[in-house]
């Protein structure tokens, strides 16, 4: 998908600061970080959102990559992994991705949601 920015990053057509590159998953720094460490982990193949993810092995690879990113970024004190699905879930780029956030105390998320 040429118009998808994450597909362009995965193919090398758009720049990114990579943290991890694996055969089916990549991770790169978010250009609008919400924490001192904010990395996006995404499949190389175009999957619009978590709603459309049918490949359980790929789901496991995404979570394992998030763990690897946290380790590489020195987030042993803790980190948060978030994914937004579809428009009402807050997804801004229609390509499945998880956010790895850390480098500061996150606090409970429930208080912010409701």
C-alpha positions as CSV (number, residue, x, y, z in Angstrom):
1,X,0.0,0.0,0.0
2,X,1.9,3.0,-1.3
3,X,-0.2,5.5,0.5
4,X,0.3,3.9,4.0
5,X,3.1,5.7,5.8
6,X,4.0,2.5,7.8
7,X,4.1,0.4,4.7
8,X,6.5,3.1,3.2
9,X,8.7,2.9,6.3
10,X,8.7,-0.9,6.2
11,X,9.8,-0.9,2.6
12,X,12.5,1.8,3.1
13,X,10.7,4.4,1.0
14,X,10.2,6.7,4.1
15,X,12.7,7.4,6.8
16,X,12.5,6.2,10.4
17,X,14.8,5.8,13.4
18,X,14.6,2.0,13.8
19,X,15.0,0.2,17.1
20,X,14.3,-3.3,15.8
21,X,14.1,-4.9,12.3
22,X,12.9,-8.5,12.1
23,X,11.5,-10.5,9.1
24,X,7.9,-9.7,9.8
25,X,8.0,-6.9,12.4
26,X,9.7,-3.5,12.7
27,X,10.0,-1.0,15.5
28,X,10.8,2.7,15.2
29,X,10.7,5.9,17.3
30,X,7.4,7.8,17.1
31,X,7.8,11.3,15.6
32,X,5.4,12.8,18.2
33,X,6.5,11.1,21.4
34,X,4.2,11.0,24.4
35,X,6.9,9.8,26.8
36,X,10.7,9.9,27.0
37,X,10.7,6.6,25.2
38,X,7.9,6.1,22.6
39,X,8.4,3.4,20.0
40,X,6.0,2.0,17.5
41,X,6.0,-1.8,16.8
42,X,4.2,-2.7,13.5
43,X,4.0,-5.6,11.1
44,X,5.8,-5.2,7.8
45,X,2.7,-6.4,6.0
46,X,-0.3,-4.2,5.9
47,X,-2.9,-5.1,8.5
48,X,-5.3,-2.2,9.0
49,X,-5.9,-2.7,12.8
50,X,-6.1,-5.3,15.6
51,X,-9.7,-5.9,14.4
52,X,-8.4,-7.5,11.2
53,X,-5.5,-9.4,12.7
54,X,-6.1,-13.1,12.1
55,X,-2.5,-14.4,12.3
56,X,-1.9,-15.4,15.9
57,X,1.7,-16.0,15.3
58,X,2.1,-12.4,14.0
59,X,0.3,-11.2,17.2
60,X,2.8,-13.0,19.3
61,X,5.7,-11.6,17.3
62,X,4.4,-8.1,17.8
63,X,4.2,-8.6,21.6
64,X,7.6,-10.2,21.7
65,X,9.1,-7.3,19.7
66,X,7.5,-4.9,22.2
67,X,9.3,-6.8,25.0
68,X,12.6,-6.7,23.0
69,X,12.2,-2.9,22.4
70,X,11.6,-2.3,26.1
71,X,14.7,-4.3,26.9
72,X,16.9,-2.5,24.3
73,X,15.6,0.9,25.5
74,X,16.4,0.1,29.1
75,X,12.8,0.1,30.4
76,X,13.4,-2.4,33.2
77,X,11.6,-0.2,35.7
78,X,8.4,-0.6,33.6
79,X,6.7,0.3,30.4
80,X,3.3,0.5,28.8
81,X,2.1,-1.3,25.6
82,X,-1.0,0.2,23.9
83,X,-2.8,-0.4,20.7
84,X,-5.7,1.6,19.4
85,X,-8.1,-0.1,17.0
86,X,-10.1,1.7,14.4
87,X,-11.4,5.3,14.4
88,X,-13.4,5.3,17.7
89,X,-10.5,3.6,19.4
90,X,-8.3,6.5,18.6
91,X,-6.3,4.8,15.8
92,X,-4.7,7.6,13.6
93,X,-2.7,5.5,11.1
94,X,-4.7,2.6,9.5
95,X,-1.9,0.1,9.9
96,X,-1.7,-2.1,13.0
97,X,0.8,-0.9,15.5
98,X,1.5,-1.0,19.2
99,X,3.0,1.8,21.2
100,X,5.8,1.0,23.7
101,X,5.9,3.9,26.2
102,X,8.4,4.3,29.1
103,X,11.1,6.3,30.7
104,X,8.9,7.8,33.3
105,X,6.2,6.6,35.8
106,X,3.0,6.1,33.8
107,X,0.5,5.8,36.7
108,X,-2.8,4.0,36.4
109,X,-4.5,4.3,33.1
110,X,-8.0,3.7,34.3
111,X,-8.2,7.1,36.0
112,X,-7.5,8.7,32.7
113,X,-10.0,6.8,30.7
114,X,-13.1,7.5,32.7
